[in-house]
Amino acid sequence: MRRSLSLKPDCLVDHNPAIAKSVQHLAPHQLFNIIPYGIDSKEFTPLGKSMITGLPKPTILCVAPLERCGNSRIELAIKAVARMSEGRLLLCGDGCDHDYFQELGDRLLGRERFQIKTFAYAQMPQVYRSANVFTLPSKEAFLGLAYIEAMACGLPVVATDDSVRRYLIGDGGITCNVTDIDTYAESLQIALDRQWLKQKAQANALRFSWQQIALLHYKTILQTIMQPDNSFAFSTVQHIQK
């Protein structure tokens, strides 16, 4: 970010709303805009084929690289589902710690409640449609695309409580202290029970359709050309965060 600011762009665009305050602190006169990444809302939709996973429903889906030292904290999801009286966990991903997570899931949940599978990205809409709830207890959201894709397919999301996740998920799910396993498990159960969250999730995800994201880029370009002053930076950020 410091390097980008040193280039003194006419307008700086970033996908992460959490850095807005940092930019305003480092370069208070910099024109700045938040535009998140988008999804194809015609591809990621509740309508269409689902994947046969072999796990009975209700199924909780977690998509993440299988790395113990990474950002995802998959073990928290495994432990939380193990506290629930119902629910199965489908872990979708691959990585160097596959065997570790397989052993942990088998031990805490058993083969009848836990699976690890790998799918091509083109299959992901079907994978999302095969589940009831999506969760990812990662430390940071980075792009946050998995949350948006899941919601677009009608899945309520349960995730780490921070400003980025609250912005991405909106009223399409629940954010909580995922390091408190009982609270995490309770949040997952609430997401399973509240069927109306499915419609909320899909409606929220439409904020991130490519049509909406392209429109934000278009407006940013026009406003940068037409209004190269500080008032643009703050009014646009507020508009997008709504």
Secondary structure, DSSP 8 states (H G I E B T S, - for coil): -HHHHHT--SSEEES-GGGHHHHHHH-TTS-EEE----B-TTTSSSSS-----S--SSEEEEE----TTSS--HHHHHHHHHTSSS-EEEEE---TTHHHHHHHHHHHT-TTTEEEE---GGGHHHHHHT-SEEEE--S--TT-HHHHHHHHTT--EEEE-SHHHHHHHTTSEEEE-TTSHHHHHHHHHHHHH-TTHHHHHHHHHGGGBHHHHHHHHHHHHHHHHH--SHHHHHHHHHHHH-
